[in-house]
Amino acid sequence: MRAMKVPPPAPGRGPMRCSEPMNAPAPNSSAPLYVACLCAGWCRTCDAYRPVFEQAVAALRPEHPDLRAHWIDIEDQADLVGEFDVETFPTLVVADKHRVRFAGPLTPQPETLTRLLRATLSDAGAGAAQPAAVSAFAERLRALNLNAG
């Protein structure tokens, strides 16, 4: 498998919208994996964490070309977040086509994020029962990707 480069933003396009995928899915991708980092615009920890999240996603792209990552501001994207009660930042949600593999807060350290993503992305059987609000968020996240493609 060859490494894929993350394309730079288009000139003059401005900052990425919160619901915009960070990376386009690979062509002919049949098993998308969704990763969402939920933060808030006023959170300074989130400001510092965003490049960490983007770098971790870029590092996993060669192994998981179907990875679809989103940075979501819970206030700007309240309709997307729905009833999912995010209490701590950053909160990460990892889902596949059928289930939520992980949903919860994590410490804002690069090693923690990388370890968690590698574990959840490589184990297709991972996942536990989630509250209805988390499952509903995952469904809206999947639909967002379908509508963007």
Order of alpha helices (4+ residues) and beta strands (2+ residues): beta-alpha-beta-alpha-beta-beta-alpha-alpha
